[in-house]
Amino acid sequence: MEGVKLDRWGYEVRTNSDSCISAINKFYHQVLCHGRERSVILEAPAHDKDCVLANILAAHFLCSSDPSRAPSHLQAAKSRLEQATKHEKAVFDAVNYYISEDRDDDVALELHSKLLKDFPRDLVSLKRAQVLCFYMGRPDLSLDLVQQVLPKNQDEKYIYGLLAFPLLELDRMADAEEAAKKGFEINKQDCWAQHALCHVLQYECHFKEAVEFMEGCSSSWSSCSSFMLTHNWWHVALCYLEGNSPIQRVLEVYDHCIWKELEKSDAVYPEVYLNALGLLLRLYVRGEIDAFGDRLKIVARCVTDQANWYIEWHLDSLIVWVLASTGDMYKAEELLKGLKSRFSKMSKKKQQRMQRGMLLAEALYEYGSGNDKKALELLGPEFDASNCKMIGASDEQLDVFNEVWYSMLLNTGQAEKAIDIIEKRISKREGVPFLWRLLERGYNLTGRKEAATAGERARALETAYFK
């Protein structure tokens, strides 16, 4: 058809410009490989100002990177919609609603599901839908979507990483490992498949193997986005920490592989702060933070800049904690008030979904302030961090909040309850030395003789992983 070209998926795009299609295809690649050059999509409408697909994808990209420029591309896409192909119209409908201010997540997901039924090879739309599911805290829906399109993408080099992640979040570790390994075999540069395999190894307490695998893959991360690069290194640092390696190794990863990202001219600061704070909270709850010197205060000073606020609820929660824990109560309270204000303006349905996230942010403020009792009251007696996925965090990222909860229970004289919960956690991850140390502490507080056995188990694990 005249004036129509095929994109990477083989779907029709209304354009005469080879350069426009090339830029769109490069953007697809950047999204799927978590690249740092997603701005390449802006070249597409520069080559063809009337291309609907180019403009709607550019509008979506600009919504987060430069919002003031997004409306012009959105309007350009709307103005040529009648001439667009069926695929372009489906992408427009899904993305236009996705970026709308009054978005209903369930409706946005329905639009993406319909798009993927008609155009199952569009893995960028699948990725966008999975991101939506991630912030809805619904890995089950994410898995449904990828299984829906899998028959048409059996040999696609990114599909199995996309399959592995929701399997991880549903605790289907064997299936996740199989999918991640298949993705890695097809494409050893797939950082999302690498990341999923690390999750499995880490969950199963194979810390040394996880570190060796990830450090072996790390040369392929140089072109990754700030988030993906520092997040993969966060996993490495966490494996060192959970495996009780010398704290100096954790410090080296933090300094040279996470914080150093900020030296790059195209670094996205909030993405780095998220991983830095996630690691520092782990060190804080373990009583290891002093080894990091002034680094906690340095991050705290950086995140007083409100340009880093209200981007990610997960990040906001960590910022509330670090500001309170370093004594900047004014800024901590200001951010918390801002979160409460945003929460109050959400629809009733969205409030129901985000209620646990709001309580977690309030509890982290109290925890950072040293008020463990109040924090526990906010979290409630049945707290489980895995129920807070809607803040935009994986189970591995959320687990630190469980560790905080265990510690606060022990700190406030609720040792029996802590023992019961920690024992259940150890039944799933018996290879984590820190959990055994918490259990030993609980037994000691209640005068139980099992404390000696828990201590012996902890010591054995502490020498098992890293010599």
C-alpha positions as CSV (number, residue, x, y, z in Angstrom):
1,M,0.0,0.0,0.0
2,E,1.3,3.4,-1.0
3,G,2.4,5.5,1.9
4,V,2.6,2.6,4.3
5,K,5.6,0.9,5.7
6,L,6.1,-2.1,8.1
7,D,7.6,-1.7,11.6
8,R,9.7,-4.3,13.4
9,W,6.7,-6.3,14.3
10,G,5.4,-6.4,10.7
11,Y,2.6,-4.0,11.4
12,E,1.6,-1.2,9.0
13,V,2.5,2.4,9.7
14,R,1.3,5.3,7.6
15,T,4.5,7.0,6.5
16,N,6.7,7.4,3.4
17,S,9.8,7.9,5.5
18,D,12.3,5.1,6.0
19,S,14.0,7.2,8.6
20,C,10.8,7.6,10.6
21,I,10.3,3.8,10.7
22,S,14.0,3.3,11.6
23,A,13.7,5.7,14.5
24,I,10.5,3.9,15.7
25,N,12.2,0.5,15.5
26,K,15.2,1.8,17.4
27,F,12.9,3.1,20.1
28,Y,11.3,-0.4,20.3
29,H,14.7,-1.8,20.9
30,Q,15.6,0.8,23.5
31,V,12.4,0.0,25.5
32,L,12.9,-3.7,25.5
33,C,16.6,-3.6,26.3
34,H,16.1,-0.9,29.0
35,G,18.4,1.3,27.1
36,R,19.3,4.9,27.9
37,E,18.6,6.2,24.4
38,R,14.8,6.1,24.3
39,S,14.9,9.7,23.2
40,V,15.5,8.3,19.7
41,I,11.7,8.3,19.3
42,L,11.8,12.1,18.9
43,E,13.6,11.6,15.6
44,A,10.6,9.8,14.2
45,P,8.2,12.8,14.1
46,A,11.1,15.0,13.0
47,H,11.3,12.8,9.8
48,D,7.5,12.6,9.4
49,K,5.5,15.2,11.3
50,D,2.2,13.6,10.2
51,C,3.0,10.0,11.4
52,V,0.5,9.1,14.1
53,L,2.6,6.3,15.6
54,A,5.7,8.5,15.8
55,N,3.8,11.3,17.5
56,I,1.9,9.3,20.1
57,L,5.0,7.4,21.1
58,A,6.9,10.6,21.3
59,A,4.1,12.1,23.4
60,H,4.3,9.2,25.8
61,F,8.1,9.5,26.1
62,L,7.9,13.3,26.8
63,C,5.3,12.9,29.5
64,S,8.0,11.8,31.9
65,S,11.1,13.5,30.3
66,D,9.8,16.9,29.3
67,P,6.0,17.2,29.9
68,S,5.6,20.7,28.4
69,R,6.5,19.2,24.9
70,A,4.1,16.3,25.0
71,P,0.8,18.1,24.1
72,S,2.0,19.2,20.6
73,H,2.9,15.6,19.6
74,L,-0.4,14.4,21.1
75,Q,-2.3,16.9,19.0
76,A,-0.3,16.1,15.9
77,A,-1.3,12.4,16.3
78,K,-5.0,13.3,16.9
79,S,-5.1,15.5,13.8
80,R,-4.0,12.7,11.4
81,L,-5.8,9.8,13.2
82,E,-8.3,9.3,10.3
83,Q,-5.4,8.4,8.0
84,A,-3.7,6.1,10.5
85,T,-3.6,2.3,10.1
86,K,-5.5,-0.1,12.4
87,H,-2.4,-0.8,14.5
88,E,-1.6,2.9,14.9
89,K,-5.2,3.7,16.0
90,A,-5.0,0.9,18.5
91,V,-1.7,2.2,19.9
92,F,-3.1,5.7,19.9
93,D,-6.2,4.7,21.9
94,A,-4.2,2.8,24.4
95,V,-1.4,5.3,24.9
96,N,-3.7,8.4,24.8
97,Y,-5.7,7.0,27.6
98,Y,-2.6,5.7,29.5
99,I,-1.2,9.2,29.7
100,S,-4.5,11.0,30.5
101,E,-4.7,12.7,33.9
102,D,-7.9,11.0,35.0
103,R,-6.8,7.5,34.0
104,D,-8.6,4.5,35.4
105,D,-6.0,1.8,35.5
106,D,-8.5,-1.0,34.8
107,V,-9.8,0.8,31.7
108,A,-6.2,1.4,30.5
109,L,-5.4,-2.3,31.0
110,E,-8.5,-3.3,29.0
111,L,-7.4,-1.1,26.1
112,H,-4.0,-2.7,26.1
113,S,-5.4,-6.2,26.3
114,K,-7.6,-5.4,23.3
115,L,-4.6,-4.0,21.4
116,L,-2.5,-7.1,22.2
117,K,-5.3,-9.5,21.0
118,D,-5.3,-7.8,17.6
119,F,-1.6,-7.1,17.5
120,P,0.1,-9.8,19.6
121,R,3.6,-9.1,18.3
122,D,3.8,-5.6,19.6
123,L,6.1,-6.3,22.6
124,V,6.5,-2.6,23.4
125,S,2.8,-2.4,24.1
126,L,3.1,-5.5,26.2
127,K,5.9,-3.9,28.2
128,R,3.8,-0.8,28.7
129,A,0.9,-3.0,29.9
130,Q,3.2,-4.9,32.3
131,V,4.4,-1.6,33.7
132,L,0.8,-0.7,34.3
133,C,0.2,-4.0,36.1
134,F,3.3,-3.5,38.2
135,Y,1.9,-0.2,39.6
136,M,-1.5,-1.9,40.1
137,G,0.2,-4.6,42.2
138,R,-1.2,-7.2,39.8
139,P,1.4,-9.7,38.6
140,D,-1.4,-12.1,37.8
141,L,-2.8,-9.8,35.1
142,S,0.7,-9.2,33.8
143,L,1.2,-12.9,33.4
144,D,-2.1,-13.3,31.6
145,L,-1.0,-10.7,29.1
146,V,2.3,-12.3,28.3
147,Q,0.8,-15.7,28.0
148,Q,-1.8,-14.3,25.7
149,V,0.8,-13.2,23.2
150,L,3.4,-15.9,23.8
151,P,2.2,-18.3,21.0
152,K,2.9,-15.5,18.4
153,N,6.3,-14.7,19.9
154,Q,8.0,-18.1,20.6
155,D,11.3,-17.0,19.1
156,E,11.3,-13.4,20.1
157,K,14.5,-12.5,22.0
158,Y,12.8,-10.4,24.7
159,I,9.6,-12.4,25.4
160,Y,10.9,-14.8,28.0
161,G,12.3,-12.0,30.2
162,L,8.8,-10.5,30.1
163,L,7.4,-13.8,31.0
164,A,9.8,-14.5,33.9
165,F,9.1,-11.3,35.9
166,P,5.4,-11.9,36.7
167,L,6.2,-15.5,37.5
168,L,8.7,-14.3,40.1
169,E,6.1,-12.0,41.6
170,L,3.7,-14.9,41.9
171,D,6.3,-17.0,43.7
172,R,6.5,-19.5,40.8
173,M,10.3,-19.6,41.1
174,A,10.8,-22.8,39.1
175,D,8.8,-21.5,36.2
176,A,10.5,-18.1,36.4
177,E,13.9,-19.7,36.3
178,E,13.0,-21.8,33.3
179,A,11.7,-18.7,31.4
180,A,14.7,-16.5,32.4
181,K,17.2,-19.2,31.3
182,K,15.4,-19.6,28.0
183,G,15.5,-15.8,27.5
184,F,19.2,-15.7,28.4
185,E,20.0,-18.6,26.0
186,I,18.2,-16.7,23.1
187,N,19.8,-13.4,24.0
188,K,22.6,-13.2,26.5
189,Q,22.3,-9.3,26.3
190,D,18.8,-9.4,27.7
191,C,19.3,-7.5,31.0
192,W,15.7,-8.2,32.0
193,A,16.2,-12.0,31.7
194,Q,19.6,-11.6,33.5
195,H,17.8,-9.7,36.2
196,A,15.0,-12.4,36.6
197,L,17.6,-15.1,36.9
198,C,19.4,-13.2,39.6
199,H,16.1,-12.8,41.5
200,V,15.7,-16.6,41.5
201,L,19.3,-17.3,42.7
202,Q,18.9,-14.6,45.3
203,Y,15.6,-15.9,46.6
204,E,17.0,-19.4,46.8
205,C,20.0,-18.0,48.8
206,H,22.6,-18.9,46.1
207,F,24.3,-15.5,46.8
208,K,27.7,-16.4,45.5
209,E,26.4,-17.9,42.3
210,A,24.1,-14.8,41.8
211,V,27.1,-12.4,42.2
212,E,29.3,-14.4,39.8
213,F,26.5,-14.6,37.2
214,M,25.6,-10.9,37.4
215,E,29.2,-9.6,37.5
216,G,29.8,-11.8,34.4
217,C,26.9,-10.1,32.7
218,S,27.8,-6.6,33.8
219,S,29.8,-5.6,30.7
220,S,26.5,-5.6,28.8
221,W,24.9,-3.0,31.2
222,S,26.9,0.0,30.0
223,S,24.1,1.1,27.6
224,C,21.3,0.5,30.1
225,S,19.2,3.2,31.6
226,S,20.2,4.7,35.0
227,F,17.5,2.6,36.7
228,M,18.4,-0.8,35.1
229,L,22.2,-0.3,35.5
230,T,22.0,0.7,39.2
231,H,19.2,-1.8,39.9
232,N,21.2,-4.7,38.6
233,W,24.2,-3.5,40.8
234,W,21.8,-3.1,43.7
235,H,21.0,-6.8,43.3
236,V,24.7,-7.6,43.4
237,A,25.3,-5.5,46.5
238,L,22.3,-7.1,48.2
239,C,23.7,-10.6,47.5
240,Y,27.0,-9.6,49.0
241,L,25.1,-8.2,52.0
242,E,22.7,-11.1,52.5
243,G,25.6,-13.5,52.1
244,N,27.5,-11.8,54.8
245,S,30.5,-10.8,52.7
246,P,32.9,-8.1,54.1
247,I,30.9,-4.9,54.2
248,Q,33.7,-3.3,52.1
249,R,32.4,-5.2,49.1
250,V,29.0,-3.7,49.5
251,L,30.5,-0.3,49.9
252,E,32.6,-0.7,46.7
253,V,29.5,-1.6,44.7
254,Y,27.6,1.3,46.1
255,D,30.4,3.8,45.3
256,H,31.6,2.6,42.0
257,C,28.5,1.1,40.4
258,I,25.5,2.9,41.9
259,W,26.5,6.3,43.1
260,K,29.0,6.8,40.3
261,E,26.2,6.7,37.8
262,L,25.4,10.3,38.8
263,E,28.6,11.5,37.2
264,K,27.2,10.7,33.7
265,S,25.7,13.6,31.8
266,D,22.5,11.7,30.9
267,A,22.0,10.1,34.4
268,V,18.4,10.1,35.7
269,Y,18.9,11.1,39.3
270,P,15.7,9.7,40.9
271,E,16.4,6.3,39.4
272,V,19.8,6.2,41.1
273,Y,18.4,7.5,44.4
274,L,15.8,4.7,44.4
275,N,18.5,2.0,44.3
276,A,20.9,3.8,46.6
277,L,18.2,4.3,49.3
278,G,16.9,0.8,48.9
279,L,20.4,-0.5,49.8
280,L,21.0,2.0,52.6
281,L,17.8,1.0,54.3
282,R,19.0,-2.6,54.3
283,L,22.2,-1.5,55.9
284,Y,20.4,0.7,58.4
285,V,18.1,-2.1,59.7
286,R,21.1,-4.4,60.0
287,G,23.0,-1.9,62.1
288,E,25.7,-1.6,59.4
289,I,25.1,1.9,58.3
290,D,28.0,3.4,60.2
291,A,30.4,1.6,57.8
292,F,29.0,3.9,55.1
293,G,30.2,7.1,56.8
294,D,28.4,10.2,55.7
295,R,26.8,8.6,52.6
296,L,23.3,8.5,54.2
297,K,23.4,12.2,54.9
298,I,24.7,12.9,51.4
299,V,21.8,11.1,49.8
300,A,19.4,12.8,52.3
301,R,20.7,16.3,51.2
302,C,20.2,15.3,47.5
303,V,16.6,14.2,47.9
304,T,15.6,17.4,49.7
305,D,15.4,18.7,46.1
306,Q,11.7,18.5,45.3
307,A,12.4,17.7,41.7
308,N,12.9,14.1,42.9
309,W,9.5,14.0,44.7
310,Y,6.2,12.5,43.5
311,I,7.7,10.5,40.7
312,E,7.6,7.1,42.3
313,W,5.6,6.2,45.5
314,H,8.3,3.7,46.4
315,L,11.0,6.4,46.1
316,D,8.9,8.9,48.0
317,S,8.5,6.4,50.9
318,L,12.2,5.9,51.1
319,I,12.9,9.6,50.9
320,V,10.4,10.2,53.9
321,W,12.4,7.6,55.8
322,V,15.9,9.0,55.0
323,L,14.9,12.6,55.7
324,A,13.4,11.6,59.1
325,S,16.3,9.3,60.0
326,T,18.8,12.1,59.3
327,G,16.9,14.7,61.3
328,D,15.4,16.8,58.5
329,M,11.9,16.6,60.0
330,Y,10.6,19.7,58.2
331,K,11.3,18.3,54.7
332,A,10.1,14.8,55.8
333,E,6.8,16.2,57.0
334,E,6.4,18.3,53.9
335,L,6.8,15.3,51.6
336,L,4.5,13.2,53.8
337,K,1.8,16.0,53.7
338,G,2.2,16.1,49.9
339,L,1.6,12.4,49.7
340,K,-1.5,12.6,51.9
341,S,-2.8,15.4,49.7
342,R,-2.3,13.4,46.5
343,F,-3.9,10.4,48.2
344,S,-6.9,12.5,49.1
345,K,-7.4,13.5,45.5
346,M,-7.4,10.0,44.1
347,S,-10.6,8.2,43.1
348,K,-12.2,6.0,45.7
349,K,-11.0,2.9,43.8
350,K,-7.5,4.2,43.6
351,Q,-7.5,5.1,47.3
352,Q,-8.5,1.6,48.2
353,R,-5.6,0.3,46.1
354,M,-3.1,2.7,47.5
355,Q,-4.2,2.7,51.2
356,R,-1.4,0.3,52.2
357,G,1.1,2.4,50.4
358,M,0.0,5.5,52.2
359,L,0.2,3.7,55.6
360,L,3.7,2.4,54.7
361,A,4.9,5.9,54.0
362,E,3.6,7.2,57.3
363,A,5.1,4.2,59.1
364,L,8.5,4.9,57.6
365,Y,8.3,8.5,58.8
366,E,7.8,7.2,62.3
367,Y,10.5,4.6,62.0
368,G,13.0,7.1,60.8
369,S,11.9,9.3,63.7
370,G,12.6,6.5,66.2
371,N,9.0,6.0,67.0
372,D,8.7,2.2,66.5
373,K,5.5,1.9,68.5
374,K,3.6,4.4,66.3
375,A,5.0,2.8,63.1
376,L,3.8,-0.6,64.2
377,E,0.3,0.8,64.9
378,L,0.2,2.2,61.4
379,L,1.3,-1.1,59.8
380,G,-1.1,-3.2,61.8
381,P,-0.7,-6.6,63.4
382,E,-0.9,-8.6,60.1
383,F,1.6,-6.5,58.0
384,D,3.2,-8.2,55.0
385,A,5.2,-6.1,52.7
386,S,4.2,-8.2,49.7
387,N,0.8,-6.6,50.0
388,C,2.4,-3.2,49.1
389,K,3.2,-4.0,45.5
390,M,1.1,-1.0,44.4
391,I,3.9,1.4,45.4
392,G,5.8,0.1,42.4
393,A,8.2,-2.4,44.0
394,S,9.1,-6.0,43.5
395,D,8.9,-8.6,46.3
396,E,12.7,-8.3,46.6
397,Q,12.5,-4.5,47.0
398,L,9.7,-4.8,49.4
399,D,11.3,-7.4,51.7
400,V,13.3,-4.7,53.5
401,F,10.1,-3.4,54.9
402,N,9.4,-6.8,56.4
403,E,12.9,-6.7,58.0
404,V,12.1,-3.3,59.4
405,W,8.8,-4.7,60.8
406,Y,10.6,-7.7,62.4
407,S,13.1,-5.4,64.1
408,M,10.5,-3.0,65.4
409,L,8.5,-5.9,66.9
410,L,11.7,-7.0,68.7
411,N,12.4,-3.4,69.8
412,T,9.0,-2.9,71.3
413,G,8.8,-6.1,73.3
414,Q,6.7,-8.2,70.9
415,A,9.3,-10.9,70.7
416,E,6.9,-13.8,70.6
417,K,5.0,-12.4,67.6
418,A,8.3,-11.6,65.9
419,I,9.6,-15.2,66.5
420,D,6.4,-16.7,65.0
421,I,6.7,-14.5,61.9
422,I,10.5,-14.9,61.4
423,E,10.2,-18.7,61.8
424,K,7.7,-18.8,59.0
425,R,9.9,-16.6,56.8
426,I,12.9,-18.8,57.5
427,S,10.9,-21.8,56.4
428,K,10.9,-20.2,52.9
429,R,14.5,-18.7,53.0
430,E,16.5,-20.6,55.5
431,G,19.8,-19.5,54.0
432,V,19.7,-15.8,55.1
433,P,22.0,-15.3,58.1
434,F,20.3,-12.0,59.1
435,L,17.0,-13.8,59.7
436,W,18.7,-16.3,62.0
437,R,20.3,-13.4,63.9
438,L,16.8,-11.8,64.4
439,L,15.5,-15.2,65.5
440,E,18.4,-15.6,67.9
441,R,17.6,-12.2,69.3
442,G,13.9,-13.1,69.7
443,Y,14.8,-16.3,71.5
444,N,17.1,-14.5,73.8
445,L,14.5,-11.9,74.7
446,T,12.1,-14.6,75.7
447,G,14.7,-16.7,77.5
448,R,14.3,-19.7,75.1
449,K,17.2,-22.2,74.9
450,E,16.8,-22.4,71.0
451,A,18.8,-19.1,70.9
452,A,22.1,-21.1,70.9
453,T,20.9,-23.2,68.0
454,A,19.8,-20.1,66.0
455,G,23.1,-18.5,66.7
456,E,25.1,-21.5,65.5
457,R,23.0,-21.6,62.3
458,A,23.7,-17.9,61.7
459,R,27.4,-18.4,62.2
460,A,27.5,-21.3,59.9
461,L,25.8,-19.4,57.1
462,E,27.9,-16.3,57.7
463,T,31.0,-18.2,56.7
464,A,29.4,-20.3,54.0
465,Y,29.0,-17.9,51.0
466,F,31.9,-15.6,50.7
467,K,35.4,-16.4,52.1
